[in-house]
Amino acid sequence: MAARRLLLALPVLLGVSVAVFAAAAASPFDPLAGYLGDRYLTAGQEVQDRIAGELGTDRAWWVQYGWWLGELLTGDLGTSRSYAQPVAQVVAERLPWTLLLVGVALALAVVLALLLGTWSAHRRGGWVDRLVTPVCLLVQAVPPFVVALGAVSVFGLALGWLPVAGLTDAGAELSAGQVARHLVLPAAVLAVSQLPWLLLNVRESLLRALAEDHVVAARARGLSERTVVLRHALPTALLPFVTLVGARLPELVVGAVLVEEVFSWPGLAQAVVTSAVEVDFPLLAFLTLLTTAAVLLGSLLADVAYVLLDPRVSADG
């Protein structure tokens, strides 16, 4: 299964990269204007033509794409016009911080979903269960950046409990403690933005599992309620939950971009925005490929986890 999925990912990545170059070429943004900034207004036509030739922006997009693809296949990711740095360096400086944010947020969302979803289903009709559904529906209707702005206003500005920007306080050295403190709000906001779908899925799946024959039989054998829920019902409920986690990865990536912008988190978000606005082909194409590959990998891992949780499902199916 894994080998076949990886082979199928290649044409997907190729198609995405072509689409990025075509869409960027059709956009109203002038890459030369983005590169020159204010100098674009004063630069003469000869200067503009010379710089365009040096950057390669005077060529058709498919010519630029062919050149970029050829360099990519040799291991050269190209140079970002926006940052005047190799694309590999731009990504290497920012990717670890994005992975940290997304990893912590996803782990937090999964743990809370499993705990609250299990509690809500096991004690159906209790105060937690009555509170979970309306709160989840409310959060589902609010965009992540609105949740982020609300968190900044309440916990950062009004209460002053947590920092709201960057990795460290002004003038402070980079340390694990500083990073952890600055990570709390953005990770919590990103986790909350994904929590409703995961929590409601656990609740509904567990309610269905509790009514299945093998769970009813476990109760009839006199097993404790804790054992019935955790060892018989919950493993069954985890199957659709794992699939949903994989399906939510694109939303998680989009949410991370918005959250990073609000909290000035030094991840890939600013690079994504800058490369799109300035039509920075090499950086924009690689970031898009990287995001697509991450989503495909997440989907593959979810399928592998599904097979491990339910041996009845064929790995080749």
C-alpha positions as CSV (number, residue, x, y, z in Angstrom):
1,M,0.0,0.0,0.0
2,A,2.7,2.5,1.0
3,A,4.8,1.9,-2.2
4,R,1.7,2.4,-4.4
5,R,0.6,5.5,-2.6
6,L,4.1,7.0,-2.9
7,L,4.1,6.3,-6.6
8,L,0.7,8.0,-7.0
9,A,2.0,11.0,-5.1
10,L,4.6,11.8,-7.8
11,P,2.1,12.8,-10.6
12,V,0.1,14.8,-7.9
13,L,3.2,16.7,-6.9
14,L,4.1,17.3,-10.6
15,G,0.6,18.6,-11.3
16,V,0.6,20.9,-8.3
17,S,4.0,22.4,-9.3
18,V,2.8,23.0,-12.9
19,A,-0.4,24.6,-11.5
20,V,1.6,26.9,-9.2
21,F,3.7,28.3,-12.1
22,A,0.7,28.7,-14.3
23,A,-1.4,30.4,-11.6
24,A,1.4,32.7,-10.6
25,A,2.0,33.7,-14.2
26,A,-1.7,34.6,-14.6
27,S,-1.8,36.7,-11.4
28,P,-1.9,40.5,-11.6
29,F,1.2,40.8,-9.4
30,D,4.4,41.8,-11.2
31,P,7.4,39.8,-9.8
32,L,9.7,42.6,-10.9
33,A,7.8,45.2,-9.0
34,G,7.9,42.9,-5.9
35,Y,11.6,42.4,-6.3
36,L,12.5,46.1,-6.8
37,G,10.0,47.6,-4.3
38,D,9.9,51.4,-4.4
39,R,12.8,51.4,-6.9
40,Y,10.4,50.0,-9.5
41,L,8.8,53.5,-9.9
42,T,12.1,55.2,-10.6
43,A,13.9,52.5,-12.5
44,G,14.0,53.1,-16.3
45,Q,12.8,50.6,-18.8
46,E,16.3,49.5,-19.7
47,V,17.1,48.8,-16.0
48,Q,13.8,46.9,-15.7
49,D,14.5,44.8,-18.8
50,R,18.1,44.0,-17.6
51,I,17.0,42.9,-14.2
52,A,14.1,40.9,-15.7
53,G,16.6,39.1,-17.9
54,E,18.9,38.4,-14.9
55,L,16.0,37.0,-12.9
56,G,14.4,35.1,-15.8
57,T,11.0,36.7,-15.3
58,D,11.0,37.8,-19.0
59,R,10.6,34.2,-20.1
60,A,7.4,32.3,-20.5
61,W,6.2,30.6,-17.4
62,W,6.6,27.1,-18.9
63,V,10.3,27.9,-19.7
64,Q,10.8,29.1,-16.2
65,Y,9.1,25.9,-14.9
66,G,11.3,23.7,-17.1
67,W,14.4,25.4,-15.8
68,W,13.2,25.2,-12.2
69,L,12.3,21.5,-12.5
70,G,15.7,20.6,-14.0
71,E,17.5,22.4,-11.2
72,L,15.2,20.7,-8.6
73,L,16.0,17.2,-10.0
74,T,19.7,18.0,-9.4
75,G,19.1,19.0,-5.8
76,D,19.3,22.7,-6.4
77,L,16.1,24.4,-5.0
78,G,17.0,27.7,-6.6
79,T,17.3,31.2,-5.1
80,S,14.5,33.2,-3.6
81,R,14.2,36.6,-5.1
82,S,12.2,37.8,-2.2
83,Y,14.8,37.0,0.4
84,A,17.9,37.0,-1.7
85,Q,18.8,33.7,-0.2
86,P,18.9,30.1,-1.4
87,V,15.4,28.5,-1.1
88,A,16.9,25.7,1.0
89,Q,18.2,28.3,3.5
90,V,14.9,30.2,3.7
91,V,13.0,26.9,4.4
92,A,15.6,25.5,6.8
93,E,15.5,28.6,9.0
94,R,11.7,28.6,9.3
95,L,10.5,25.0,8.9
96,P,11.5,23.8,12.4
97,W,9.4,26.5,14.1
98,T,6.4,25.6,11.9
99,L,6.8,21.9,12.7
100,L,7.0,22.7,16.4
101,L,3.8,24.7,16.3
102,V,1.9,22.2,14.3
103,G,3.2,19.2,16.2
104,V,2.3,20.6,19.6
105,A,-1.1,21.9,18.4
106,L,-2.0,18.5,16.8
107,A,-0.9,16.6,19.9
108,L,-2.9,18.9,22.2
109,A,-6.0,18.6,20.0
110,V,-5.9,14.8,19.8
111,V,-5.4,14.4,23.5
112,L,-8.3,16.8,24.4
113,A,-10.5,15.2,21.8
114,L,-10.0,11.7,23.1
115,L,-10.4,12.8,26.8
116,L,-13.5,15.0,26.4
117,G,-15.0,12.9,23.6
118,T,-14.8,9.8,25.7
119,W,-16.1,11.5,28.8
120,S,-19.0,13.0,26.9
121,A,-20.0,9.7,25.3
122,H,-19.6,7.6,28.4
123,R,-21.6,10.1,30.5
124,R,-24.2,10.9,27.8
125,G,-26.6,13.6,29.0
126,G,-24.3,14.9,31.7
127,W,-23.2,18.5,32.0
128,V,-20.0,17.9,30.0
129,D,-22.0,16.3,27.2
130,R,-24.6,19.1,27.2
131,L,-21.8,21.6,27.0
132,V,-19.6,20.0,24.4
133,T,-21.9,20.1,21.3
134,P,-23.0,23.8,21.4
135,V,-19.4,24.9,22.2
136,C,-18.0,22.8,19.4
137,L,-20.5,24.1,16.9
138,L,-19.7,27.7,17.9
139,V,-16.0,27.2,17.5
140,Q,-16.5,25.5,14.1
141,A,-18.2,28.7,12.9
142,V,-15.3,31.0,13.9
143,P,-12.2,31.3,11.6
144,P,-8.8,30.5,13.2
145,F,-7.6,34.1,12.9
146,V,-10.6,35.4,14.8
147,V,-9.9,32.9,17.6
148,A,-6.3,34.1,17.5
149,L,-7.2,37.7,17.7
150,G,-9.6,37.0,20.6
151,A,-6.8,35.1,22.5
152,V,-4.4,38.0,22.0
153,S,-7.0,40.5,23.3
154,V,-7.9,38.4,26.4
155,F,-4.8,36.5,27.5
156,G,-2.2,38.9,26.1
157,L,-3.5,42.4,26.3
158,A,-6.3,42.4,28.9
159,L,-4.9,39.9,31.4
160,G,-1.3,40.0,30.4
161,W,-0.7,36.4,31.2
162,L,1.1,35.3,28.1
163,P,3.2,36.9,25.4
164,V,1.6,37.4,22.0
165,A,4.4,37.7,19.5
166,G,7.7,36.2,18.5
167,L,9.9,33.5,20.1
168,T,11.3,35.5,23.0
169,D,10.6,38.7,25.0
170,A,12.3,41.8,23.8
171,G,16.0,41.7,24.5
172,A,15.8,38.1,25.9
173,E,18.1,35.4,24.7
174,L,16.6,32.4,22.9
175,S,16.0,29.6,25.4
176,A,13.7,26.6,25.8
177,G,11.8,28.4,28.5
178,Q,11.2,31.5,26.4
179,V,10.1,29.5,23.4
180,A,7.7,27.4,25.5
181,R,6.1,30.4,27.0
182,H,5.6,32.1,23.6
183,L,4.4,28.8,22.1
184,V,1.4,28.4,24.5
185,L,-1.0,30.9,22.9
186,P,-0.4,30.1,19.2
187,A,-0.4,26.3,19.8
188,A,-3.5,26.5,22.0
189,V,-5.4,28.6,19.3
190,L,-4.4,26.2,16.5
191,A,-5.5,23.2,18.7
192,V,-8.8,24.8,19.5
193,S,-9.4,25.6,15.8
194,Q,-9.2,21.8,15.0
195,L,-10.7,20.4,18.3
196,P,-14.4,20.5,17.5
197,W,-14.3,18.2,14.5
198,L,-12.0,15.7,16.4
199,L,-14.0,15.8,19.6
200,L,-17.4,15.4,18.0
201,N,-16.1,12.5,15.9
202,V,-14.8,10.7,19.0
203,R,-18.1,11.3,20.8
204,E,-20.3,10.0,17.9
205,S,-18.0,7.0,17.1
206,L,-17.8,6.0,20.7
207,L,-21.6,6.2,21.1
208,R,-22.0,3.9,18.1
209,A,-19.3,1.5,19.5
210,L,-21.0,1.3,22.9
211,A,-24.1,-0.1,21.2
212,E,-22.2,-2.8,19.2
213,D,-22.6,-6.5,20.0
214,H,-19.1,-7.1,21.2
215,V,-19.3,-4.2,23.7
216,V,-22.7,-5.3,24.9
217,A,-21.3,-8.9,25.4
218,A,-18.4,-7.5,27.3
219,R,-20.8,-5.8,29.7
220,A,-22.8,-9.0,30.0
221,R,-19.6,-10.8,31.1
222,G,-19.5,-8.5,34.1
223,L,-16.5,-6.5,33.1
224,S,-16.0,-3.1,34.7
225,E,-17.3,-0.1,32.9
226,R,-13.8,1.3,32.6
227,T,-12.6,-1.9,30.9
228,V,-15.6,-2.0,28.6
229,V,-15.1,1.6,27.4
230,L,-11.3,1.7,27.2
231,R,-10.5,-1.8,26.0
232,H,-13.6,-2.7,23.9
233,A,-15.4,0.4,22.7
234,L,-12.6,3.0,22.3
235,P,-10.4,0.9,20.0
236,T,-13.4,0.6,17.6
237,A,-14.1,4.3,17.8
238,L,-10.5,5.2,17.0
239,L,-10.8,3.9,13.4
240,P,-12.8,6.8,12.0
241,F,-10.9,9.2,14.3
242,V,-7.6,8.3,12.7
243,T,-9.0,8.8,9.3
244,L,-10.4,12.2,10.3
245,V,-7.1,13.3,11.7
246,G,-5.5,12.6,8.3
247,A,-8.3,14.4,6.5
248,R,-7.9,17.5,8.7
249,L,-4.2,18.0,7.9
250,P,-4.9,20.5,5.1
251,E,-7.0,22.6,7.4
252,L,-4.3,22.4,10.1
253,V,-1.7,23.7,7.6
254,V,-3.9,26.6,6.5
255,G,-4.7,27.4,10.2
256,A,-1.0,27.3,11.0
257,V,-0.3,30.0,8.3
258,L,-3.0,32.3,9.8
259,V,-1.9,31.7,13.4
260,E,1.7,32.3,12.6
261,E,0.8,35.6,11.0
262,V,-1.2,36.8,14.0
263,F,1.4,35.8,16.5
264,S,4.5,36.8,14.4
265,W,5.7,33.2,14.8
266,P,8.8,32.9,12.7
267,G,7.7,29.9,10.7
268,L,6.9,29.4,7.0
269,A,3.8,31.6,7.0
270,Q,5.5,34.9,6.2
271,A,7.5,33.1,3.5
272,V,4.3,31.8,1.9
273,V,2.7,35.2,1.9
274,T,5.8,37.0,0.6
275,S,6.5,34.5,-2.2
276,A,2.8,34.7,-3.3
277,V,2.6,38.5,-3.3
278,E,6.0,38.9,-5.0
279,V,5.5,35.9,-7.4
280,D,8.7,34.4,-6.2
281,F,8.5,31.3,-8.4
282,P,11.3,29.1,-6.9
283,L,10.2,29.7,-3.3
284,L,6.4,29.6,-3.9
285,A,6.7,26.4,-5.9
286,F,8.8,24.6,-3.3
287,L,6.7,25.7,-0.4
288,T,3.6,24.5,-2.2
289,L,5.2,21.1,-3.0
290,L,6.4,20.8,0.6
291,T,2.8,21.5,1.9
292,T,1.3,19.0,-0.6
293,A,3.9,16.4,0.4
294,A,3.1,16.9,4.0
295,V,-0.6,16.4,3.5
296,L,0.0,13.3,1.3
297,L,2.3,11.9,4.0
298,G,-0.2,12.5,6.7
299,S,-2.9,10.7,4.7
300,L,-0.6,7.8,4.2
301,L,0.3,7.6,7.9
302,A,-3.4,7.7,8.8
303,D,-4.0,4.8,6.5
304,V,-1.1,2.8,8.0
305,A,-2.5,3.5,11.5
306,Y,-5.9,2.4,10.4
307,V,-4.5,-1.0,9.2
308,L,-2.5,-1.4,12.5
309,L,-5.6,-0.6,14.6
310,D,-7.8,-3.0,12.5
311,P,-5.9,-6.0,11.2
312,R,-9.1,-7.0,9.3
313,V,-8.3,-4.2,6.8
314,S,-5.9,-5.3,4.1
315,A,-2.8,-3.2,3.7
316,D,-3.2,-3.7,0.0
317,G,-6.9,-2.7,-0.1
